[in-house]
Amino acid sequence: MLLLSTSSLSWYGLHRIFSFAKKAKYDGIDLVLTPKDFDNWDEDYVKSLSDEFALPVLSIRAPHRDLNEKKVDKIVSLAIKLKSQNITFFPPYITDKNTTWYTKYLTKVKKDKNISISIANVEAKFIFFIIPEYKNASLMDIKKITGDTALDISKIDSSTSVDIMKAQKALWNSLKNIYVSDINWPAKWLMPWNAWWWTSYLPLESFLMKLRVSWYGAFITLDVNNKELWVWNEEKVLFNLEYFKKYYEKHFLDIKQTDTKF
């Protein structure tokens, strides 16, 4: 199932984002929560948009930093209200003092609420070149927390021994969402088809075809820089969204995917 990340159209209001996703015939929304996107936290408002456009919010993405158990409960409440199937969290940032929400509480929430709680990979960044910005954030580490994961392929460093193919293989049986974009270093979160006039770092067509033949049955989410969709031009936005849907269908949907349940 193909989702549109709300962060890909972050300069628009949530109503317009739902409208674009509906017109482009995406299967659902990946709702990205940040501290300043107040509409995105409003359970009743988001539910009203989901009902109005008959477009489900199938996945929710939590903020990257400053989480605690109370905020986790708020996000879970939102997911239950929207009947979302998956919530994606990130490993604690180095400055986060409270980490029990991550190491203990998420597992309890998954069990009690019967909802998929995924942990996403993060970019390998270091302070003073030696101190990792995120704690316990290797692929194997994130897989251990709840047993569910999400893969942002733009955050896989192709200069290391782990490429997107190996990352997918390492997380395979735990993957609930894959965030798709392209890279032309140092630029990231690019539209995949733009790679025709430059050298792409990511073998996206092969990656999607590998998912297809492996019968990957969870979500694929378009997650790009909003400038990539030409957000200042409504016609271009719709054209780009529809174009990516065709790209997705060509390389992934030759074998039909059916009902997605976790």
Beta strands, then each sheet from edge to edge (+ up, - down):
strand 1: 2-5
strand 2: 28-32
strand 3: 57-61
strand 4: 86-89
strand 5: 116-120
strand 6: 126-127
strand 7: 131-132
strand 8: 148-152
strand 9: 175-180
strand 10: 182-184
strand 11: 187-190
strand 12: 219-222
sheet 1: 1+ 2+ 3+ 4+ 5+ 8+ 9+ 12+ 1+
sheet 2: 6+ 7-
sheet 3: 10+ 11-
end
